[in-house]
């Protein structure tokens, strides 16, 4: 019986608890899903409530027969000291802005290359009636870019991590910044207790 209890205590099967996706969890003090959620909500709200964005949309629509400006997502760079998947930030921002009805988006990056490849294949392998025509892509008006930076400070057993996330919406034709947003609200203090033997 004692041997069975010892083997049970040494079991390598992890214990998994399901929690609500909005539950804030900080296991290491590093960037996590709660940080993504806070940053995206802040930046999206800032962008969608920007008077300059509203003015640009109105002026563009007046010049172009009521069409919405079209945006494309460019690079969201990770300039921090951690491995951060910035595509989560750019995707969240893109979907929220599209769903707001304020801007249209066109595919960029790998998706755009995949679509172009498919169109090229269709020219050779699809029937003339069903093949997607070349040269009909919608040109983007605005480019959405951003970056994540961090500052890490250590003293003894204490580490402080501060995150700075920025995003910009730029007019592709004129290079004019239509909107710039920053979130520097995430600061985490981690204290590592040393075990004394």
Secondary structure, 3 states (H helix, E strand, C coil): CHHHHHHHHCCCCCCCCCCCCCCCCCCCCCCCHHHHHHHHHHHHHHHHCCHHHHHHHHHHHHHCCCCCCEEEEEEEEECCCCCCCCHHHHHHHHHHHHHHCCCEEECCHHHHHHHHHHHHHHHHHCCCCCCCCCCCCCCCCEEEEEEEEEEEEEECCEEEEEEEEEEEEEECCCCCEEEEEEEEEEEEEEECCCCCC
